[in-house]
Amino acid sequence: MRSLQLYRELGGRILTIGSDSHRKEHLGAFIKDTMEEAKKLGFEEIYTFDRMCPIPHKL
């Protein structure tokens, strides 16, 4: 997660988390782990978007 740490160090704030899978039983794998790691790196929120407007969700 070095790139995520670098993004944070450079002032990055808006973080989205996605899941891509070729099998439905793998969909969403590691999202909770990624959220925990983001929190450890100092992120306070993750974002979703609605009509191109960012919506924060507390970690």
N, CA, C and O atoms as a Tripos MOL2 file, in Angstrom:
@<TRIPOS>MOLECULE
protein
  236   235    59     0     0
PROTEIN
NO_CHARGES

@<TRIPOS>ATOM
      1 N           0.8230   -1.2000    0.0000 N.3       1 MET1
      2 CA          0.0000    0.0000    0.0000 C.3       1 MET1
      3 C           0.8660    1.2630    0.0000 C.2       1 MET1
      4 O           0.4320    2.3260    0.4430 O.2       1 MET1
      5 N           2.0540    1.1330   -0.4870 N.am      2 ARG2
      6 CA          2.9610    2.2890   -0.5260 C.3       2 ARG2
      7 C           2.3530    3.4330   -1.3240 C.2       2 ARG2
      8 O           2.4930    4.5910   -0.9300 O.2       2 ARG2
      9 N           1.6840    3.1420   -2.4310 N.am      3 SER3
     10 CA          1.1080    4.2150   -3.2400 C.3       3 SER3
     11 C          -0.0040    4.9410   -2.4820 C.2       3 SER3
     12 O          -0.1720    6.1490   -2.6490 O.2       3 SER3
     13 N          -0.7520    4.2360   -1.6660 N.am      4 LEU4
     14 CA         -1.7910    4.8760   -0.8590 C.3       4 LEU4
     15 C          -1.1610    5.7690    0.2040 C.2       4 LEU4
     16 O          -1.6640    6.8590    0.4790 O.2       4 LEU4
     17 N          -0.0800    5.3200    0.7920 N.am      5 GLN5
     18 CA          0.6380    6.1270    1.7760 C.3       5 GLN5
     19 C           1.2010    7.3890    1.1180 C.2       5 GLN5
     20 O           1.1040    8.4780    1.6830 O.2       5 GLN5
     21 N           1.7760    7.2490   -0.0490 N.am      6 LEU6
     22 CA          2.3240    8.3920   -0.7760 C.3       6 LEU6
     23 C           1.2180    9.3790   -1.1350 C.2       6 LEU6
     24 O           1.3940   10.5890   -0.9850 O.2       6 LEU6
     25 N           0.0960    8.8810   -1.6000 N.am      7 TYR7
     26 CA         -1.0570    9.7410   -1.9140 C.3       7 TYR7
     27 C          -1.4410   10.5690   -0.6960 C.2       7 TYR7
     28 O          -1.6770   11.7720   -0.8080 O.2       7 TYR7
     29 N          -1.5050    9.9270    0.4690 N.am      8 ARG8
     30 CA         -1.8640   10.6180    1.7180 C.3       8 ARG8
     31 C          -0.8080   11.6590    2.0730 C.2       8 ARG8
     32 O          -1.1450   12.7900    2.4240 O.2       8 ARG8
     33 N           0.4620   11.2870    1.9860 N.am      9 GLU9
     34 CA          1.5550   12.2060    2.3090 C.3       9 GLU9
     35 C           1.5600   13.4360    1.4070 C.2       9 GLU9
     36 O           1.9590   14.5210    1.8310 O.2       9 GLU9
     37 N           1.1190   13.2650    0.1750 N.am     10 LEU10
     38 CA          1.0860   14.3820   -0.7700 C.3      10 LEU10
     39 C          -0.1850   15.2220   -0.6450 C.2      10 LEU10
     40 O          -0.3990   16.1490   -1.4260 O.2      10 LEU10
     41 N          -1.0290   14.8940    0.3420 N.am     11 GLY11
     42 CA         -2.2210   15.6930    0.5940 C.3      11 GLY11
     43 C          -3.5160   15.1040    0.0710 C.2      11 GLY11
     44 O          -4.5600   15.7520    0.1340 O.2      11 GLY11
     45 N          -3.4620   13.8890   -0.4430 N.am     12 GLY12
     46 CA         -4.6730   13.2600   -0.9610 C.3      12 GLY12
     47 C          -5.7150   13.0770    0.1340 C.2      12 GLY12
     48 O          -5.3790   12.6690    1.2460 O.2      12 GLY12
     49 N          -6.9520   13.3700   -0.1620 N.am     13 ARG13
     50 CA         -8.0410   13.2570    0.8050 C.3      13 ARG13
     51 C          -9.1500   12.3370    0.3230 C.2      13 ARG13
     52 O          -9.6790   11.5400    1.0980 O.2      13 ARG13
     53 N          -9.4990   12.4410   -0.9410 N.am     14 ILE14
     54 CA        -10.6430   11.6930   -1.4480 C.3      14 ILE14
     55 C         -10.1900   10.2960   -1.8550 C.2      14 ILE14
     56 O          -9.3770   10.1200   -2.7630 O.2      14 ILE14
     57 N         -10.7420    9.3080   -1.1520 N.am     15 LEU15
     58 CA        -10.3810    7.9270   -1.3750 C.3      15 LEU15
     59 C         -11.6410    7.1240   -1.6470 C.2      15 LEU15
     60 O         -12.5940    7.1600   -0.8700 O.2      15 LEU15
     61 N         -11.6350    6.4100   -2.7400 N.am     16 THR16
     62 CA        -12.7250    5.4900   -3.0520 C.3      16 THR16
     63 C         -12.1480    4.0770   -3.0350 C.2      16 THR16
     64 O         -10.9700    3.8750   -3.3330 O.2      16 THR16
     65 N         -12.9690    3.1220   -2.6900 N.am     17 ILE17
     66 CA        -12.5430    1.7230   -2.6500 C.3      17 ILE17
     67 C         -13.4660    0.9340   -3.5660 C.2      17 ILE17
     68 O         -14.6900    1.0250   -3.4630 O.2      17 ILE17
     69 N         -12.8780    0.1750   -4.4470 N.am     18 GLY18
     70 CA        -13.6850   -0.6060   -5.3730 C.3      18 GLY18
     71 C         -13.3330   -2.0760   -5.3120 C.2      18 GLY18
     72 O         -12.3620   -2.4740   -4.6690 O.2      18 GLY18
     73 N         -14.1170   -2.8550   -5.9730 N.am     19 SER19
     74 CA        -13.8980   -4.2890   -6.0210 C.3      19 SER19
     75 C         -14.1390   -4.7680   -7.4410 C.2      19 SER19
     76 O         -15.1480   -4.4350   -8.0630 O.2      19 SER19
     77 N         -13.2100   -5.5440   -7.9380 N.am     20 ASP20
     78 CA        -13.3410   -6.1160   -9.2720 C.3      20 ASP20
     79 C         -13.1530   -7.6180   -9.1300 C.2      20 ASP20
     80 O         -12.2580   -8.0680   -8.4150 O.2      20 ASP20
     81 N         -13.9620   -8.3670   -9.7820 N.am     21 SER21
     82 CA        -13.8820   -9.8080   -9.6350 C.3      21 SER21
     83 C         -14.3960  -10.5070  -10.8800 C.2      21 SER21
     84 O         -15.2360   -9.9820  -11.6110 O.2      21 SER21
     85 N         -13.8820  -11.6810  -11.0970 N.am     22 HIS22
     86 CA        -14.3810  -12.5220  -12.1830 C.3      22 HIS22
     87 C         -15.3320  -13.5870  -11.6530 C.2      22 HIS22
     88 O         -15.9600  -14.3130  -12.4240 O.2      22 HIS22
     89 N         -15.4310  -13.6720  -10.3280 N.am     23 ARG23
     90 CA        -16.3390  -14.6300   -9.6950 C.3      23 ARG23
     91 C         -17.1200  -13.9000   -8.6120 C.2      23 ARG23
     92 O         -16.5380  -13.1720   -7.8080 O.2      23 ARG23
     93 N         -18.4210  -14.0890   -8.5870 N.am     24 LYS24
     94 CA        -19.2530  -13.3300   -7.6590 C.3      24 LYS24
     95 C         -18.9130  -13.5980   -6.1990 C.2      24 LYS24
     96 O         -19.1200  -12.7220   -5.3600 O.2      24 LYS24
     97 N         -18.4010  -14.7720   -5.8690 N.am     25 GLU25
     98 CA        -18.0510  -15.0410   -4.4690 C.3      25 GLU25
     99 C         -16.8100  -14.2680   -4.0190 C.2      25 GLU25
    100 O         -16.5310  -14.1940   -2.8230 O.2      25 GLU25
    101 N         -16.0720  -13.7000   -4.9530 N.am     26 HIS26
    102 CA        -14.9070  -12.8820   -4.6180 C.3      26 HIS26
    103 C         -15.2310  -11.3860   -4.5870 C.2      26 HIS26
    104 O         -14.3990  -10.5810   -4.1670 O.2      26 HIS26
    105 N         -16.4080  -11.0180   -5.0190 N.am     27 LEU27
    106 CA        -16.7870   -9.6080   -5.0630 C.3      27 LEU27
    107 C         -16.7690   -9.0140   -3.6600 C.2      27 LEU27
    108 O         -17.3790   -9.5580   -2.7390 O.2      27 LEU27
    109 N         -16.0840   -7.9230   -3.5080 N.am     28 GLY28
    110 CA        -16.0020   -7.2480   -2.2150 C.3      28 GLY28
    111 C         -14.8820   -7.7580   -1.3280 C.2      28 GLY28
    112 O         -14.7290   -7.2830   -0.2030 O.2      28 GLY28
    113 N         -14.1010   -8.7060   -1.8030 N.am     29 ALA29
    114 CA        -13.0000   -9.2350   -0.9980 C.3      29 ALA29
    115 C         -12.0000   -8.1330   -0.6750 C.2      29 ALA29
    116 O         -11.6410   -7.3360   -1.5420 O.2      29 ALA29
    117 N         -11.5660   -8.0930    0.5390 N.am     30 PHE30
    118 CA        -10.5200   -7.1920    1.0350 C.3      30 PHE30
    119 C         -10.9640   -5.7370    1.2100 C.2      30 PHE30
    120 O         -10.1270   -4.8860    1.5110 O.2      30 PHE30
    121 N         -12.2300   -5.4280    1.0340 N.am     31 ILE31
    122 CA        -12.6690   -4.0400    1.2270 C.3      31 ILE31
    123 C         -12.5050   -3.6350    2.6900 C.2      31 ILE31
    124 O         -12.0080   -2.5440    2.9710 O.2      31 ILE31
    125 N         -12.9070   -4.4820    3.6150 N.am     32 LYS32
    126 CA        -12.7480   -4.1490    5.0410 C.3      32 LYS32
    127 C         -11.2790   -3.9990    5.4060 C.2      32 LYS32
    128 O         -10.9190   -3.1050    6.1720 O.2      32 LYS32
    129 N         -10.4350   -4.8590    4.8690 N.am     33 ASP33
    130 CA         -8.9990   -4.7530    5.1220 C.3      33 ASP33
    131 C          -8.4560   -3.4320    4.6010 C.2      33 ASP33
    132 O          -7.6490   -2.7800    5.2640 O.2      33 ASP33
    133 N          -8.8930   -3.0450    3.4290 N.am     34 THR34
    134 CA         -8.4430   -1.7830    2.8320 C.3      34 THR34
    135 C          -8.9180   -0.5900    3.6520 C.2      34 THR34
    136 O          -8.1830    0.3840    3.8180 O.2      34 THR34
    137 N         -10.1340   -0.6600    4.1610 N.am     35 MET35
    138 CA        -10.6470    0.4230    5.0120 C.3      35 MET35
    139 C          -9.8210    0.5470    6.2970 C.2      35 MET35
    140 O          -9.5180    1.6570    6.7340 O.2      35 MET35
    141 N          -9.4620   -0.5720    6.8920 N.am     36 GLU36
    142 CA         -8.6330   -0.5580    8.1000 C.3      36 GLU36
    143 C          -7.2570    0.0260    7.8120 C.2      36 GLU36
    144 O          -6.7350    0.8130    8.6010 O.2      36 GLU36
    145 N          -6.6770   -0.3550    6.6930 N.am     37 GLU37
    146 CA         -5.3600    0.1640    6.3140 C.3      37 GLU37
    147 C          -5.4260    1.6710    6.0580 C.2      37 GLU37
    148 O          -4.5330    2.4120    6.4690 O.2      37 GLU37
    149 N          -6.4730    2.1170    5.3860 N.am     38 ALA38
    150 CA         -6.6460    3.5510    5.1210 C.3      38 ALA38
    151 C          -6.7340    4.3330    6.4310 C.2      38 ALA38
    152 O          -6.1540    5.4110    6.5590 O.2      38 ALA38
    153 N          -7.4500    3.7930    7.3830 N.am     39 LYS39
    154 CA         -7.5790    4.4600    8.6860 C.3      39 LYS39
    155 C          -6.2210    4.5430    9.3770 C.2      39 LYS39
    156 O          -5.8890    5.5750    9.9600 O.2      39 LYS39
    157 N          -5.4390    3.4800    9.3190 N.am     40 LYS40
    158 CA         -4.0960    3.4810    9.9080 C.3      40 LYS40
    159 C          -3.2070    4.5420    9.2720 C.2      40 LYS40
    160 O          -2.3370    5.1080    9.9330 O.2      40 LYS40
    161 N          -3.4270    4.8090    7.9910 N.am     41 LEU41
    162 CA         -2.6200    5.7980    7.2720 C.3      41 LEU41
    163 C          -3.0900    7.2310    7.5210 C.2      41 LEU41
    164 O          -2.4600    8.1810    7.0570 O.2      41 LEU41
    165 N          -4.1870    7.3870    8.2480 N.am     42 GLY42
    166 CA         -4.6490    8.7290    8.5880 C.3      42 GLY42
    167 C          -5.8720    9.2080    7.8410 C.2      42 GLY42
    168 O          -6.3250   10.3310    8.0620 O.2      42 GLY42
    169 N          -6.4150    8.3910    6.9690 N.am     43 PHE43
    170 CA         -7.6520    8.7800    6.3000 C.3      43 PHE43
    171 C          -8.7870    8.7080    7.3120 C.2      43 PHE43
    172 O          -8.8310    7.7970    8.1390 O.2      43 PHE43
    173 N          -9.6890    9.6520    7.2480 N.am     44 GLU44
    174 CA        -10.8250    9.6730    8.1680 C.3      44 GLU44
    175 C         -12.1170    9.2710    7.4840 C.2      44 GLU44
    176 O         -13.1010    8.9410    8.1450 O.2      44 GLU44
    177 N         -12.1130    9.2980    6.1590 N.am     45 GLU45
    178 CA        -13.3260    9.0070    5.3910 C.3      45 GLU45
    179 C         -12.9690    8.2770    4.1080 C.2      45 GLU45
    180 O         -11.8430    8.3560    3.6180 O.2      45 GLU45
    181 N         -13.9490    7.5660    3.5780 N.am     46 ILE46
    182 CA        -13.8930    7.0980    2.2020 C.3      46 ILE46
    183 C         -15.0590    7.7790    1.4970 C.2      46 ILE46
    184 O         -15.9600    8.3030    2.1510 O.2      46 ILE46
    185 N         -15.0460    7.7750    0.1980 N.am     47 TYR47
    186 CA        -16.0500    8.5170   -0.5530 C.3      47 TYR47
    187 C         -16.7670    7.6350   -1.5650 C.2      47 TYR47
    188 O         -16.1970    6.7060   -2.1390 O.2      47 TYR47
    189 N         -18.0230    7.9580   -1.7580 N.am     48 THR48
    190 CA        -18.7860    7.4870   -2.9010 C.3      48 THR48
    191 C         -19.1610    8.7440   -3.6750 C.2      48 THR48
    192 O         -18.9840    9.8590   -3.1830 O.2      48 THR48
    193 N         -19.6690    8.5650   -4.8640 N.am     49 PHE49
    194 CA        -20.0470    9.7120   -5.6780 C.3      49 PHE49
    195 C         -21.4880    9.5720   -6.1390 C.2      49 PHE49
    196 O         -21.9520    8.4810   -6.4730 O.2      49 PHE49
    197 N         -22.1850   10.7030   -6.1490 N.am     50 ASP50
    198 CA        -23.5380   10.7770   -6.6790 C.3      50 ASP50
    199 C         -23.5900   11.9540   -7.6350 C.2      50 ASP50
    200 O         -23.4450   13.1050   -7.2250 O.2      50 ASP50
    201 N         -23.7960   11.6640   -8.9010 N.am     51 ARG51
    202 CA        -23.8080   12.7060   -9.9440 C.3      51 ARG51
    203 C         -22.5470   13.5700   -9.8790 C.2      51 ARG51
    204 O         -22.5980   14.7980   -9.9470 O.2      51 ARG51
    205 N         -21.4100   12.8710   -9.7460 N.am     52 MET52
    206 CA        -20.0870   13.4860   -9.7350 C.3      52 MET52
    207 C         -19.8000   14.3150   -8.4930 C.2      52 MET52
    208 O         -18.7990   15.0300   -8.4630 O.2      52 MET52
    209 N         -20.6440   14.2430   -7.4650 N.am     53 CYS53
    210 CA        -20.4230   14.9490   -6.2040 C.3      53 CYS53
    211 C         -19.9230   13.9490   -5.1610 C.2      53 CYS53
    212 O         -20.5730   12.9310   -4.9230 O.2      53 CYS53
    213 N         -18.7670   14.2320   -4.5330 N.am     54 PRO54
    214 CA        -18.2450   13.3060   -3.5330 C.3      54 PRO54
    215 C         -19.0670   13.3260   -2.2480 C.2      54 PRO54
    216 O         -19.4580   14.3860   -1.7590 O.2      54 PRO54
    217 N         -19.3190   12.1400   -1.7170 N.am     55 ILE55
    218 CA        -20.0730   11.9870   -0.4760 C.3      55 ILE55
    219 C         -19.1680   11.2440    0.5120 C.2      55 ILE55
    220 O         -18.8220   10.0870    0.2740 O.2      55 ILE55
    221 N         -18.7750   11.9020    1.6310 N.am     56 PRO56
    222 CA        -17.8890   11.2510    2.5930 C.3      56 PRO56
    223 C         -18.6260   10.2730    3.4910 C.2      56 PRO56
    224 O         -19.7930   10.4660    3.8310 O.2      56 PRO56
    225 N         -17.9070    9.2070    3.8690 N.am     57 HIS57
    226 CA        -18.4110    8.2040    4.8060 C.3      57 HIS57
    227 C         -17.3060    7.9740    5.8210 C.2      57 HIS57
    228 O         -16.2040    7.5670    5.4550 O.2      57 HIS57
    229 N         -17.5860    8.2280    7.0830 N.am     58 LYS58
    230 CA        -16.5800    8.0820    8.1450 C.3      58 LYS58
    231 C         -16.0570    6.6480    8.2220 C.2      58 LYS58
    232 O         -16.8000    5.6780    8.0740 O.2      58 LYS58
    233 N         -14.7720    6.5570    8.4550 N.am     59 LEU59
    234 CA        -14.1640    5.2390    8.6710 C.3      59 LEU59
    235 C         -14.2870    4.8440   10.1240 C.2      59 LEU59
    236 O         -13.8360    3.7660   10.5110 O.2      59 LEU59
@<TRIPOS>BOND
     1     1     2 1
     2     2     3 1
     3     3     4 2
     4     3     5 am
     5     5     6 1
     6     6     7 1
     7     7     8 2
     8     7     9 am
     9     9    10 1
    10    10    11 1
    11    11    12 2
    12    11    13 am
    13    13    14 1
    14    14    15 1
    15    15    16 2
    16    15    17 am
    17    17    18 1
    18    18    19 1
    19    19    20 2
    20    19    21 am
    21    21    22 1
    22    22    23 1
    23    23    24 2
    24    23    25 am
    25    25    26 1
    26    26    27 1
    27    27    28 2
    28    27    29 am
    29    29    30 1
    30    30    31 1
    31    31    32 2
    32    31    33 am
    33    33    34 1
    34    34    35 1
    35    35    36 2
    36    35    37 am
    37    37    38 1
    38    38    39 1
    39    39    40 2
    40    39    41 am
    41    41    42 1
    42    42    43 1
    43    43    44 2
    44    43    45 am
    45    45    46 1
    46    46    47 1
    47    47    48 2
    48    47    49 am
    49    49    50 1
    50    50    51 1
    51    51    52 2
    52    51    53 am
    53    53    54 1
    54    54    55 1
    55    55    56 2
    56    55    57 am
    57    57    58 1
    58    58    59 1
    59    59    60 2
    60    59    61 am
    61    61    62 1
    62    62    63 1
    63    63    64 2
    64    63    65 am
    65    65    66 1
    66    66    67 1
    67    67    68 2
    68    67    69 am
    69    69    70 1
    70    70    71 1
    71    71    72 2
    72    71    73 am
    73    73    74 1
    74    74    75 1
    75    75    76 2
    76    75    77 am
    77    77    78 1
    78    78    79 1
    79    79    80 2
    80    79    81 am
    81    81    82 1
    82    82    83 1
    83    83    84 2
    84    83    85 am
    85    85    86 1
    86    86    87 1
    87    87    88 2
    88    87    89 am
    89    89    90 1
    90    90    91 1
    91    91    92 2
    92    91    93 am
    93    93    94 1
    94    94    95 1
    95    95    96 2
    96    95    97 am
    97    97    98 1
    98    98    99 1
    99    99   100 2
   100    99   101 am
   101   101   102 1
   102   102   103 1
   103   103   104 2
   104   103   105 am
   105   105   106 1
   106   106   107 1
   107   107   108 2
   108   107   109 am
   109   109   110 1
   110   110   111 1
   111   111   112 2
   112   111   113 am
   113   113   114 1
   114   114   115 1
   115   115   116 2
   116   115   117 am
   117   117   118 1
   118   118   119 1
   119   119   120 2
   120   119   121 am
   121   121   122 1
   122   122   123 1
   123   123   124 2
   124   123   125 am
   125   125   126 1
   126   126   127 1
   127   127   128 2
   128   127   129 am
   129   129   130 1
   130   130   131 1
   131   131   132 2
   132   131   133 am
   133   133   134 1
   134   134   135 1
   135   135   136 2
   136   135   137 am
   137   137   138 1
   138   138   139 1
   139   139   140 2
   140   139   141 am
   141   141   142 1
   142   142   143 1
   143   143   144 2
   144   143   145 am
   145   145   146 1
   146   146   147 1
   147   147   148 2
   148   147   149 am
   149   149   150 1
   150   150   151 1
   151   151   152 2
   152   151   153 am
   153   153   154 1
   154   154   155 1
   155   155   156 2
   156   155   157 am
   157   157   158 1
   158   158   159 1
   159   159   160 2
   160   159   161 am
   161   161   162 1
   162   162   163 1
   163   163   164 2
   164   163   165 am
   165   165   166 1
   166   166   167 1
   167   167   168 2
   168   167   169 am
   169   169   170 1
   170   170   171 1
   171   171   172 2
   172   171   173 am
   173   173   174 1
   174   174   175 1
   175   175   176 2
   176   175   177 am
   177   177   178 1
   178   178   179 1
   179   179   180 2
   180   179   181 am
   181   181   182 1
   182   182   183 1
   183   183   184 2
   184   183   185 am
   185   185   186 1
   186   186   187 1
   187   187   188 2
   188   187   189 am
   189   189   190 1
   190   190   191 1
   191   191   192 2
   192   191   193 am
   193   193   194 1
   194   194   195 1
   195   195   196 2
   196   195   197 am
   197   197   198 1
   198   198   199 1
   199   199   200 2
   200   199   201 am
   201   201   202 1
   202   202   203 1
   203   203   204 2
   204   203   205 am
   205   205   206 1
   206   206   207 1
   207   207   208 2
   208   207   209 am
   209   209   210 1
   210   210   211 1
   211   211   212 2
   212   211   213 am
   213   213   214 1
   214   214   215 1
   215   215   216 2
   216   215   217 am
   217   217   218 1
   218   218   219 1
   219   219   220 2
   220   219   221 am
   221   221   222 1
   222   222   223 1
   223   223   224 2
   224   223   225 am
   225   225   226 1
   226   226   227 1
   227   227   228 2
   228   227   229 am
   229   229   230 1
   230   230   231 1
   231   231   232 2
   232   231   233 am
   233   233   234 1
   234   234   235 1
   235   235   236 2
@<TRIPOS>SUBSTRUCTURE
     1 MET1         2 RESIDUE 1 A MET
     2 ARG2         6 RESIDUE 1 A ARG
     3 SER3        10 RESIDUE 1 A SER
     4 LEU4        14 RESIDUE 1 A LEU
     5 GLN5        18 RESIDUE 1 A GLN
     6 LEU6        22 RESIDUE 1 A LEU
     7 TYR7        26 RESIDUE 1 A TYR
     8 ARG8        30 RESIDUE 1 A ARG
     9 GLU9        34 RESIDUE 1 A GLU
    10 LEU10       38 RESIDUE 1 A LEU
    11 GLY11       42 RESIDUE 1 A GLY
    12 GLY12       46 RESIDUE 1 A GLY
    13 ARG13       50 RESIDUE 1 A ARG
    14 ILE14       54 RESIDUE 1 A ILE
    15 LEU15       58 RESIDUE 1 A LEU
    16 THR16       62 RESIDUE 1 A THR
    17 ILE17       66 RESIDUE 1 A ILE
    18 GLY18       70 RESIDUE 1 A GLY
    19 SER19       74 RESIDUE 1 A SER
    20 ASP20       78 RESIDUE 1 A ASP
    21 SER21       82 RESIDUE 1 A SER
    22 HIS22       86 RESIDUE 1 A HIS
    23 ARG23       90 RESIDUE 1 A ARG
    24 LYS24       94 RESIDUE 1 A LYS
    25 GLU25       98 RESIDUE 1 A GLU
    26 HIS26      102 RESIDUE 1 A HIS
    27 LEU27      106 RESIDUE 1 A LEU
    28 GLY28      110 RESIDUE 1 A GLY
    29 ALA29      114 RESIDUE 1 A ALA
    30 PHE30      118 RESIDUE 1 A PHE
    31 ILE31      122 RESIDUE 1 A ILE
    32 LYS32      126 RESIDUE 1 A LYS
    33 ASP33      130 RESIDUE 1 A ASP
    34 THR34      134 RESIDUE 1 A THR
    35 MET35      138 RESIDUE 1 A MET
    36 GLU36      142 RESIDUE 1 A GLU
    37 GLU37      146 RESIDUE 1 A GLU
    38 ALA38      150 RESIDUE 1 A ALA
    39 LYS39      154 RESIDUE 1 A LYS
    40 LYS40      158 RESIDUE 1 A LYS
    41 LEU41      162 RESIDUE 1 A LEU
    42 GLY42      166 RESIDUE 1 A GLY
    43 PHE43      170 RESIDUE 1 A PHE
    44 GLU44      174 RESIDUE 1 A GLU
    45 GLU45      178 RESIDUE 1 A GLU
    46 ILE46      182 RESIDUE 1 A ILE
    47 TYR47      186 RESIDUE 1 A TYR
    48 THR48      190 RESIDUE 1 A THR
    49 PHE49      194 RESIDUE 1 A PHE
    50 ASP50      198 RESIDUE 1 A ASP
    51 ARG51      202 RESIDUE 1 A ARG
    52 MET52      206 RESIDUE 1 A MET
    53 CYS53      210 RESIDUE 1 A CYS
    54 PRO54      214 RESIDUE 1 A PRO
    55 ILE55      218 RESIDUE 1 A ILE
    56 PRO56      222 RESIDUE 1 A PRO
    57 HIS57      226 RESIDUE 1 A HIS
    58 LYS58      230 RESIDUE 1 A LYS
    59 LEU59      234 RESIDUE 1 A LEU
